[in-house]
Amino acid sequence: MVQFITSRLAGDRRKSPRREFRGVPQRRSVRLLVAAGIAALVALATWVQPVRAEPGVKPNILIIIADDLGFSDLGCYGGEIATPHLDRLAGDGLRCTQFYNTGRCWPTRAAVLTGFYPHQVRRDTLPGVRPSGGRGVRPPWAPLLPQRLQPLGYRSYHSGKWHLDGMPLATGFDRSYYLRDQGRFFNPQVHWQDDRKLPPVQPGTDYYATTAIADHAIDCLVEHADRHAEQPFFHYLAFTAPHFPLHALPADIKRNREAYQAGWEAVRARRWQKQQAMGLLSATLSPVERDLGPPYAFPDAIRQLGPGEVNRPLPWTELTSAQREFQAEKMAIHAAMIDRVDREIGRVLKQLRAMDALDNTLIMFLSDNGASAEIMVRADGHDPTAAAGSAKSYLCLGPGWSTTCNTPFRKHKTWVHEGGIATPLVLHWPAGLGKAGRLDQTVGHVIDLVPTILQVAGVDDPPPADARELDPPPFPGRSLLAVWQQGQPVARDDLWWAHEGNRAIRIGDWKLVAAGEDGEWELYNLKSDRSETNDLAGRHPQRVAEMANVWQMRHDEFRRVALQGL
């Protein structure tokens, strides 16, 4: 059970039998019943119609979540980074253009796995609710998704980042590799397998976090096909990339190095042109906010990182040659980390094909927040003489490239303007999603994932959306299954955000948003101004007041919910 981890801890590069791709048939897999006399006709039909699951066969669920990936980083969302596996999933499935996260890692993960706003379950901070936020403990009525799926016959697996309260197996997962140490992609010191702590990874092994996380996912899938093929599975595959520190394999960096010499304005312009050609968004390219830097000031880190670092998205032409070289290398490492994520996803997909499970697996790929403008030095510190991207370096993306990665939106991770909360969402499920290659413009949020997955798994009557009971409250999200399958509209009152004083509410096409506790409310009509460039607050003071009142009502409601039982 621990073979893939122990081999990496020992620096053993030999492939274990558990890591080989094996084509083990699944009794619940998609099968086409082909009559001998019409074989050719049926074969032709499979080219033009979605494959359908056998009646009564529950689909598998695979959630893949990246960490600090920007809205435009994937090729299928306008980026120049090579992401062929995700692009292929998008081409055979759906791309959602108006899907949201919470703007930060641990609140998003709480919403993804509980179906509630993180504030409701004490996983983001509310006044007077202690503990809440990153150290908050969920109330008993907010189990994680595996605990809801287990009675429906699912086995559940976790690979990668956690950032939730409790431990994976104790909260419903059947197997887990939990990588807590995000500061060391090459030699993590704190990680667990099946809720048992593993020894630190020593320098000099071939361990790399993104690959190790995918190795574990493949190991779980192989075991599932061997021992549990009669059951559907839920797999939560949570990569730690491209979160800082910018650590990547040398070959991956080399492959991406030349793309960023032209600077962040040029790359951003090319991404925007590609997005327009795709018909991805109806918006304008937002102006670069030259005075907006990292959300937290670490002046000592800036000094430690040396003369190449800058903490503002200055015009590329105003940078020194040393700064341009340093900044271009940072973006090459960020791209390399995403390149590697896509390659490892490709290995996971290969295993699904070998199991004959790909067609009847609902795959969702998203990011926990927008790209990060943060600049800091943690873990083992930064050695300025070490190769950029190596274990002894500690680099962060910073606001120049974060602005590019979040094209065409404003601001970054932690803010709740579109740059902080808009995520790509790639969906793939040939047996269930119908016509492939579509852009879906439906407004969705990570609170919608649990209700959707439960309906996919066979729960047709989730808690009523208009219930007034707060013990436990109903799911605040909506199932999007009918939206994704038939394009049916979804009715909701509003979507709500609050994080570290940043606030927002979206009602229909209107969004009210403020940066920081002292920030003034800004009002945007996202139907015509998705990039939040034309503030209409002064022209619609009554709408501002009404929406601000709804925001406060939700805040107070969620606080009452979070206080129950404390």
C-alpha positions as CSV (number, residue, x, y, z in Angstrom):
1,M,0.0,0.0,0.0
2,V,2.9,2.4,0.6
3,Q,5.2,1.0,-2.2
4,F,5.2,4.1,-4.4
5,I,6.0,6.4,-1.5
6,T,8.7,4.3,0.1
7,S,10.4,3.8,-3.3
8,R,10.6,7.5,-3.8
9,L,11.9,8.1,-0.2
10,A,14.7,5.7,-1.0
11,G,15.4,7.3,-4.4
12,D,14.4,4.1,-6.2
13,R,13.6,4.9,-9.8
14,R,12.4,1.4,-10.7
15,K,8.7,1.1,-11.6
16,S,6.8,-0.9,-9.1
17,P,4.1,-3.2,-10.4
18,R,1.4,-1.1,-8.7
19,R,2.4,1.9,-10.9
20,E,2.1,0.1,-14.2
21,F,-0.9,1.0,-16.3
22,R,-3.1,-2.1,-16.5
23,G,-6.2,-2.6,-18.6
24,V,-8.4,-4.2,-16.0
25,P,-12.1,-4.3,-17.2
26,Q,-14.6,-2.7,-14.8
27,R,-18.0,-4.4,-14.5
28,R,-19.5,-0.9,-14.2
29,S,-17.8,0.4,-17.3
30,V,-19.5,1.8,-20.4
31,R,-20.4,-1.0,-22.8
32,L,-22.0,-0.8,-26.2
33,L,-24.2,-3.7,-27.1
34,V,-23.4,-4.3,-30.7
35,A,-25.6,-6.7,-32.7
36,A,-23.7,-8.6,-35.3
37,G,-25.8,-7.4,-38.2
38,I,-25.5,-3.7,-37.4
39,A,-22.0,-3.4,-36.1
40,A,-20.9,-0.8,-38.7
41,L,-24.0,1.4,-38.0
42,V,-23.4,1.4,-34.3
43,A,-19.7,2.1,-34.7
44,L,-20.7,5.1,-36.8
45,A,-23.2,6.3,-34.2
46,T,-20.5,6.4,-31.5
47,W,-18.7,9.1,-33.5
48,V,-21.7,11.5,-33.4
49,Q,-23.5,10.7,-30.2
50,P,-22.3,10.7,-26.6
51,V,-21.6,7.3,-25.1
52,R,-24.3,6.4,-22.6
53,A,-23.7,4.6,-19.4
54,E,-25.5,1.3,-18.7
55,P,-28.8,1.8,-16.8
56,G,-28.1,1.9,-13.1
57,V,-24.4,2.2,-13.4
58,K,-23.2,5.1,-11.2
59,P,-20.5,7.3,-12.7
60,N,-17.1,7.8,-11.2
61,I,-16.2,11.3,-10.0
62,L,-12.8,12.9,-10.3
63,I,-12.1,16.4,-9.0
64,I,-8.7,17.8,-10.0
65,I,-7.9,21.1,-8.3
66,A,-4.8,23.2,-9.0
67,D,-3.3,25.7,-6.5
68,D,-2.9,29.4,-7.5
69,L,-3.5,28.7,-11.2
70,G,-4.7,31.8,-13.1
71,F,-7.8,32.1,-15.2
72,S,-5.8,32.2,-18.5
73,D,-3.0,29.8,-17.7
74,L,-4.4,26.8,-19.6
75,G,-4.2,26.6,-23.3
76,C,-7.9,26.2,-23.6
77,Y,-8.5,29.4,-21.7
78,G,-6.1,31.5,-23.7
79,G,-2.7,30.6,-22.4
80,E,0.5,29.7,-24.2
81,I,1.5,27.0,-21.7
82,A,1.3,23.5,-23.2
83,T,-1.7,21.8,-21.6
84,P,-2.7,19.3,-24.3
85,H,-4.4,16.8,-21.9
86,L,-6.6,19.4,-20.3
87,D,-7.2,21.0,-23.7
88,R,-8.3,17.6,-25.0
89,L,-10.7,17.2,-22.1
90,A,-12.2,20.6,-22.8
91,G,-12.5,19.8,-26.5
92,D,-14.4,16.6,-25.7
93,G,-16.3,18.2,-22.9
94,L,-17.3,21.7,-21.6
95,R,-15.5,24.8,-20.6
96,C,-17.3,27.0,-18.1
97,T,-16.6,30.7,-18.4
98,Q,-18.3,32.1,-15.3
99,F,-17.4,29.7,-12.6
100,Y,-16.2,31.0,-9.2
101,N,-14.1,29.9,-6.2
102,T,-13.7,31.7,-2.9
103,G,-10.5,33.6,-3.7
104,R,-8.3,31.5,-1.2
105,C,-7.1,28.0,-0.9
106,W,-8.6,26.6,2.4
107,P,-12.1,28.3,2.0
108,T,-12.4,26.9,-1.5
109,R,-11.5,23.4,-0.4
110,A,-14.1,23.6,2.3
111,A,-16.8,24.6,-0.1
112,V,-15.7,21.9,-2.7
113,L,-16.0,19.1,-0.2
114,T,-18.9,20.3,2.0
115,G,-21.2,22.1,-0.4
116,F,-21.4,25.1,2.0
117,Y,-19.9,28.5,2.0
118,P,-16.8,28.2,4.1
119,H,-18.1,30.8,6.6
120,Q,-21.1,28.6,7.4
121,V,-18.8,25.8,8.3
122,R,-16.2,28.0,10.2
123,R,-13.6,27.6,7.5
124,D,-13.3,31.3,6.8
125,T,-13.2,34.1,9.4
126,L,-16.3,35.7,10.8
127,P,-16.3,38.1,13.7
128,G,-16.9,36.4,17.1
129,V,-16.7,32.9,15.6
130,R,-13.7,31.3,17.2
131,P,-12.1,29.3,15.9
132,S,-12.8,30.1,12.3
133,G,-10.8,30.5,9.2
134,G,-7.8,28.3,8.5
135,R,-8.0,26.7,11.9
136,G,-11.8,26.5,12.1
137,V,-13.4,23.1,12.9
138,R,-16.5,22.2,10.8
139,P,-19.8,21.5,12.7
140,P,-21.0,17.9,12.8
141,W,-23.8,18.6,10.2
142,A,-21.2,19.5,7.6
143,P,-19.6,16.1,6.6
144,L,-17.2,15.9,3.7
145,L,-18.4,14.6,0.4
146,P,-17.0,11.0,0.9
147,Q,-19.2,10.6,3.9
148,R,-22.2,11.5,1.8
149,L,-21.1,9.2,-1.1
150,Q,-20.3,6.1,1.0
151,P,-23.9,5.1,1.5
152,L,-24.4,5.3,-2.2
153,G,-21.7,2.7,-2.8
154,Y,-18.7,4.9,-3.6
155,R,-15.1,4.4,-2.5
156,S,-13.2,7.6,-2.0
157,Y,-9.6,8.5,-2.5
158,H,-7.5,11.6,-1.8
159,S,-4.1,12.6,-3.3
160,G,-2.3,15.8,-2.5
161,K,-3.1,18.9,-0.7
162,W,-5.6,18.9,2.2
163,H,-5.9,22.2,4.0
164,L,-9.1,21.1,5.8
165,D,-9.8,20.3,9.5
166,G,-9.5,16.6,10.4
167,M,-7.6,13.9,8.6
168,P,-8.7,12.3,5.3
169,L,-9.4,8.7,6.4
170,A,-11.1,10.0,9.6
171,T,-13.4,12.1,7.4
172,G,-14.5,9.4,5.0
173,F,-11.7,8.7,2.5
174,D,-10.6,5.1,2.0
175,R,-7.1,6.0,1.0
176,S,-5.0,9.2,1.1
177,Y,-1.7,10.7,0.4
178,Y,-1.7,14.0,2.3
179,L,1.1,16.4,1.4
180,R,1.1,19.2,4.0
181,D,4.5,20.7,3.3
182,Q,4.0,23.0,0.4
183,G,7.3,24.8,0.9
184,R,9.4,22.0,-0.5
185,F,8.4,20.4,-3.8
186,F,11.6,18.2,-3.8
187,N,12.0,17.2,-0.2
188,P,8.8,17.6,1.9
189,Q,9.2,17.2,5.6
190,V,5.6,16.7,6.6
191,H,3.3,14.3,4.7
192,W,1.0,11.4,5.6
193,Q,-0.2,8.2,3.9
194,D,-3.6,6.9,5.1
195,D,-3.4,9.2,8.1
196,R,0.0,7.8,9.2
197,K,2.9,10.2,9.2
198,L,5.7,9.4,6.7
199,P,9.4,10.1,7.2
200,P,10.8,13.3,5.7
201,V,12.0,13.0,2.1
202,Q,15.8,13.4,2.0
203,P,17.6,15.5,-0.6
204,G,19.0,13.6,-3.5
205,T,15.9,11.4,-4.3
206,D,13.8,11.7,-7.4
207,Y,10.8,12.9,-5.4
208,Y,8.8,15.8,-7.0
209,A,5.5,16.6,-5.4
210,T,3.4,16.8,-8.6
211,T,4.6,13.5,-9.8
212,A,4.3,11.8,-6.4
213,I,0.7,13.1,-6.1
214,A,-0.2,11.6,-9.5
215,D,1.7,8.4,-8.6
216,H,-0.6,7.9,-5.6
217,A,-3.7,8.7,-7.7
218,I,-2.7,6.0,-10.2
219,D,-1.9,3.6,-7.4
220,C,-5.4,4.0,-6.0
221,L,-7.0,3.6,-9.4
222,V,-5.0,0.4,-10.1
223,E,-6.1,-1.0,-6.7
224,H,-9.7,0.0,-7.3
225,A,-9.7,-1.8,-10.6
226,D,-8.1,-4.9,-9.0
227,R,-10.2,-5.1,-5.9
228,H,-13.3,-2.9,-6.1
229,A,-14.3,-2.8,-9.7
230,E,-18.0,-3.3,-8.8
231,Q,-18.0,0.0,-7.0
232,P,-17.9,3.6,-8.4
233,F,-15.1,5.8,-7.0
234,F,-14.7,9.4,-6.0
235,H,-11.2,10.8,-6.3
236,Y,-10.1,14.1,-5.0
237,L,-6.8,14.9,-6.8
238,A,-5.4,18.1,-5.3
239,F,-2.1,19.3,-6.8
240,T,0.0,21.8,-4.8
241,A,1.2,23.4,-8.0
242,P,1.7,26.1,-9.2
243,H,1.6,27.6,-5.7
244,F,4.9,29.1,-4.5
245,P,7.7,28.4,-4.0
246,L,8.3,28.2,-7.7
247,H,10.0,24.7,-7.8
248,A,10.1,22.8,-11.1
249,L,12.0,20.1,-12.8
250,P,15.0,21.5,-14.9
251,A,13.7,19.9,-18.2
252,D,10.3,21.5,-17.7
253,I,11.8,24.9,-17.1
254,K,14.0,24.7,-20.1
255,R,11.0,23.8,-22.3
256,N,9.2,26.9,-21.2
257,R,12.0,29.4,-20.9
258,E,11.9,31.2,-24.2
259,A,8.2,32.2,-24.0
260,Y,8.5,35.0,-21.5
261,Q,11.5,37.0,-22.7
262,A,9.1,39.5,-24.3
263,G,7.7,40.5,-21.0
264,W,4.4,40.5,-19.2
265,E,2.5,43.1,-21.3
266,A,3.3,41.2,-24.5
267,V,2.2,37.8,-23.1
268,R,-0.9,39.3,-21.6
269,A,-1.9,40.9,-24.9
270,R,-1.4,37.5,-26.7
271,R,-3.5,35.7,-24.2
272,W,-6.3,38.3,-24.6
273,Q,-6.2,38.0,-28.4
274,K,-6.5,34.2,-28.1
275,Q,-9.4,34.5,-25.6
276,Q,-11.2,36.8,-28.0
277,A,-10.6,34.4,-30.9
278,M,-12.1,31.6,-28.8
279,G,-15.2,33.7,-28.0
280,L,-14.4,33.0,-24.4
281,L,-15.6,36.2,-22.9
282,S,-17.5,39.4,-23.6
283,A,-15.3,42.0,-21.9
284,T,-12.5,44.4,-22.4
285,L,-8.9,43.9,-21.3
286,S,-8.7,45.6,-17.8
287,P,-6.0,48.2,-17.3
288,V,-2.9,47.1,-15.4
289,E,-3.1,48.3,-11.8
290,R,0.5,49.6,-11.6
291,D,0.2,50.6,-7.9
292,L,-1.2,47.2,-6.7
293,G,1.4,44.9,-5.2
294,P,1.3,41.8,-3.0
295,P,-1.5,41.5,-0.5
296,Y,1.0,41.3,2.4
297,A,4.2,43.3,2.7
298,F,7.4,41.4,3.3
299,P,10.2,43.9,2.7
300,D,12.9,41.6,4.1
301,A,12.0,39.0,1.5
302,I,12.3,41.6,-1.3
303,R,15.8,42.4,0.0
304,Q,16.7,38.8,0.3
305,L,15.6,38.0,-3.2
306,G,17.9,40.6,-4.6
307,P,17.9,43.3,-7.3
308,G,15.9,41.3,-9.8
309,E,12.7,41.3,-7.7
310,V,10.0,44.0,-8.1
311,N,6.8,44.1,-6.1
312,R,4.7,46.1,-8.6
313,P,3.7,45.4,-12.2
314,L,5.8,48.1,-13.6
315,P,6.1,48.6,-17.4
316,W,8.5,45.9,-18.7
317,T,10.5,48.6,-20.5
318,E,11.2,50.3,-17.2
319,L,12.8,47.2,-15.6
320,T,16.6,46.8,-15.6
321,S,18.0,44.0,-17.7
322,A,18.7,42.0,-14.4
323,Q,15.0,42.5,-13.4
324,R,13.7,41.4,-16.9
325,E,15.9,38.3,-16.8
326,F,14.8,37.4,-13.2
327,Q,11.1,38.0,-13.9
328,A,11.1,36.0,-17.2
329,E,12.7,33.1,-15.4
330,K,10.1,33.1,-12.7
331,M,7.3,32.9,-15.2
332,A,9.1,30.1,-17.0
333,I,9.1,28.1,-13.7
334,H,5.4,28.9,-13.1
335,A,4.6,27.6,-16.6
336,A,6.8,24.6,-16.1
337,M,4.8,23.7,-13.0
338,I,1.6,23.8,-14.9
339,D,3.2,21.9,-17.8
340,R,4.0,19.2,-15.4
341,V,0.6,19.1,-13.8
342,D,-0.9,18.6,-17.3
343,R,1.6,15.8,-18.0
344,E,0.7,14.0,-14.8
345,I,-3.0,14.4,-15.5
346,G,-2.2,12.7,-18.8
347,R,-0.9,9.7,-16.9
348,V,-4.0,9.6,-14.7
349,L,-6.2,9.7,-17.8
350,K,-4.2,6.9,-19.4
351,Q,-4.9,4.7,-16.3
352,L,-8.6,5.6,-16.6
353,R,-8.6,4.5,-20.2
354,A,-6.8,1.3,-19.3
355,M,-9.6,0.6,-16.8
356,D,-12.2,1.3,-19.4
357,A,-13.5,4.0,-17.0
358,L,-12.9,7.3,-18.8
359,D,-16.2,7.6,-20.6
360,N,-18.2,7.2,-17.4
361,T,-16.1,9.3,-15.1
362,L,-17.2,12.9,-14.5
363,I,-13.9,14.9,-14.5
364,M,-13.8,18.4,-13.1
365,F,-10.7,20.6,-13.3
366,L,-10.5,23.9,-11.5
367,S,-8.3,26.2,-9.5
368,D,-8.7,27.2,-5.8
369,N,-8.2,30.9,-6.5
370,G,-6.7,33.2,-9.0
371,A,-2.9,33.6,-9.5
372,S,-1.0,35.0,-6.6
373,A,0.7,38.4,-6.3
374,E,2.4,37.3,-3.1
375,I,6.1,37.6,-2.6
376,M,7.7,36.0,0.5
377,V,10.4,33.6,1.6
378,R,9.6,30.6,3.9
379,A,10.6,27.0,4.6
380,D,14.4,26.6,3.9
381,G,14.8,30.2,2.8
382,H,16.3,31.4,-0.5
383,D,19.8,30.9,-1.7
384,P,20.5,33.5,-4.3
385,T,23.3,31.4,-5.7
386,A,21.1,28.4,-6.3
387,A,19.5,27.7,-9.7
388,A,16.1,29.3,-9.9
389,G,13.4,26.7,-9.4
390,S,15.6,24.3,-7.5
391,A,15.0,23.1,-3.9
392,K,17.3,25.8,-2.4
393,S,15.5,28.7,-4.1
394,Y,12.3,30.3,-2.9
395,L,10.6,32.4,-5.5
396,C,7.0,33.7,-5.9
397,L,5.2,34.8,-9.0
398,G,4.5,38.4,-7.9
399,P,2.0,41.0,-9.3
400,G,3.5,41.5,-12.7
401,W,3.0,37.9,-13.9
402,S,-0.1,37.4,-11.7
403,T,-1.8,40.2,-13.6
404,T,-0.9,38.3,-16.8
405,C,-2.1,34.9,-15.5
406,N,-5.5,36.4,-14.5
407,T,-6.1,37.9,-18.0
408,P,-8.4,39.8,-18.6
409,F,-9.4,40.3,-15.0
410,R,-8.3,42.7,-12.2
411,K,-6.5,41.8,-9.0
412,H,-5.3,38.6,-7.6
413,K,-5.7,35.8,-5.0
414,T,-7.3,36.9,-1.7
415,W,-9.2,39.7,-3.5
416,V,-12.7,39.0,-4.6
417,H,-12.6,41.0,-7.8
418,E,-12.8,38.7,-10.8
419,G,-9.0,38.1,-10.9
420,G,-9.1,36.5,-7.4
421,I,-12.3,34.4,-7.8
422,A,-12.7,33.4,-11.4
423,T,-11.6,29.9,-12.2
424,P,-11.4,27.8,-15.3
425,L,-13.7,24.8,-15.0
426,V,-13.1,22.0,-17.5
427,L,-15.7,19.2,-17.5
428,H,-15.5,15.9,-19.2
429,W,-18.0,13.1,-19.1
430,P,-18.8,11.5,-22.5
431,A,-21.5,9.3,-21.0
432,G,-23.4,12.2,-19.4
433,L,-22.7,15.6,-20.8
434,G,-23.9,15.4,-24.4
435,K,-22.5,17.6,-27.1
436,A,-18.8,18.2,-26.7
437,G,-16.6,21.2,-27.1
438,R,-19.1,23.7,-25.8
439,L,-18.6,26.9,-23.8
440,D,-21.0,27.1,-20.9
441,Q,-21.8,30.7,-19.8
442,T,-23.8,29.7,-16.7
443,V,-22.8,31.4,-13.5
444,G,-21.6,28.8,-11.0
445,H,-19.7,28.5,-7.8
446,V,-17.8,25.8,-5.9
447,I,-20.8,25.6,-3.5
448,D,-22.6,24.0,-6.5
449,L,-20.3,21.0,-6.8
450,V,-21.6,18.9,-4.0
451,P,-25.3,19.2,-4.9
452,T,-24.3,18.5,-8.5
453,I,-22.2,15.4,-7.6
454,L,-24.9,14.0,-5.3
455,Q,-27.4,14.3,-8.2
456,V,-25.0,12.6,-10.5
457,A,-24.6,9.8,-7.9
458,G,-28.3,9.3,-7.7
459,V,-29.6,11.6,-5.0
460,D,-32.5,13.3,-6.8
461,D,-34.0,15.1,-3.9
462,P,-31.3,17.2,-2.2
463,P,-32.3,19.5,0.7
464,P,-34.7,22.2,-0.5
465,A,-33.0,25.4,-1.5
466,D,-35.6,27.6,0.1
467,A,-35.7,26.0,3.6
468,R,-35.4,28.3,6.5
469,E,-34.0,25.8,9.0
470,L,-30.5,26.5,10.1
471,D,-29.8,23.3,12.0
472,P,-28.6,22.0,9.6
473,P,-29.0,24.6,6.9
474,P,-29.8,23.6,3.3
475,F,-27.1,23.6,0.7
476,P,-26.7,27.2,-0.6
477,G,-25.7,26.0,-4.0
478,R,-27.6,24.4,-6.9
479,S,-27.1,21.2,-8.9
480,L,-25.8,22.2,-12.3
481,L,-26.4,18.8,-13.9
482,A,-29.4,19.9,-16.0
483,V,-27.5,23.1,-17.0
484,W,-24.5,21.0,-18.2
485,Q,-26.6,18.4,-19.9
486,Q,-29.5,20.3,-21.4
487,G,-28.6,24.0,-21.0
488,Q,-31.5,24.5,-18.6
489,P,-31.2,27.8,-16.6
490,V,-30.4,27.7,-12.9
491,A,-32.3,29.9,-10.5
492,R,-30.5,31.4,-7.6
493,D,-30.8,34.6,-5.5
494,D,-27.2,35.6,-5.2
495,L,-23.6,34.5,-4.8
496,W,-21.6,35.9,-1.8
497,W,-17.9,36.5,-1.0
498,A,-16.0,37.7,2.1
499,H,-12.3,37.2,2.7
500,E,-9.9,39.3,4.8
501,G,-12.1,42.3,4.5
502,N,-12.6,41.9,0.8
503,R,-16.4,41.7,0.0
504,A,-18.6,41.0,-3.0
505,I,-22.1,39.9,-3.9
506,R,-23.4,38.9,-7.4
507,I,-27.1,39.2,-8.1
508,G,-27.9,38.3,-11.7
509,D,-25.5,40.2,-13.9
510,W,-24.8,42.8,-11.2
511,K,-21.8,42.6,-8.9
512,L,-21.0,44.7,-5.9
513,V,-17.4,44.5,-4.7
514,A,-15.0,46.2,-2.3
515,A,-11.3,45.8,-1.7
516,G,-10.5,45.7,2.0
517,E,-12.6,46.7,5.0
518,D,-12.3,50.4,4.3
519,G,-12.8,50.0,0.5
520,E,-15.7,51.7,-1.1
521,W,-18.3,49.6,-2.8
522,E,-17.9,49.3,-6.6
523,L,-20.7,48.2,-8.9
524,Y,-20.3,46.4,-12.2
525,N,-22.7,45.0,-14.8
526,L,-20.8,41.8,-15.6
527,K,-22.9,41.0,-18.7
528,S,-21.2,43.8,-20.5
529,D,-18.2,44.5,-18.3
530,R,-16.9,41.2,-16.9
531,S,-13.4,42.7,-16.4
532,E,-14.8,45.3,-13.9
533,T,-13.5,48.4,-15.7
534,N,-16.5,50.7,-15.5
535,D,-17.6,51.4,-12.0
536,L,-21.4,52.3,-12.0
537,A,-21.7,52.8,-8.2
538,G,-22.2,56.6,-8.6
539,R,-24.9,56.2,-11.2
540,H,-26.9,53.6,-9.2
541,P,-26.7,54.5,-5.5
542,Q,-30.0,52.7,-4.7
543,R,-28.9,49.5,-6.3
544,V,-25.6,49.8,-4.3
545,A,-27.6,50.2,-1.1
546,E,-29.9,47.3,-1.8
547,M,-27.1,44.9,-2.7
548,A,-25.0,46.0,0.3
549,N,-28.0,45.2,2.5
550,V,-28.3,41.7,1.0
551,W,-24.5,41.2,1.5
552,Q,-24.9,42.1,5.2
553,M,-28.0,39.9,5.6
554,R,-26.0,36.9,4.2
555,H,-23.1,37.8,6.5
556,D,-25.3,37.9,9.6
557,E,-27.1,34.6,8.5
558,F,-23.8,32.8,8.0
559,R,-22.5,34.0,11.3
560,R,-25.6,32.7,13.1
561,V,-25.1,29.3,11.4
562,A,-21.4,29.2,12.3
563,L,-22.1,30.1,16.0
564,Q,-24.4,27.1,16.4
565,G,-22.9,24.6,18.9
566,L,-20.0,26.8,20.0
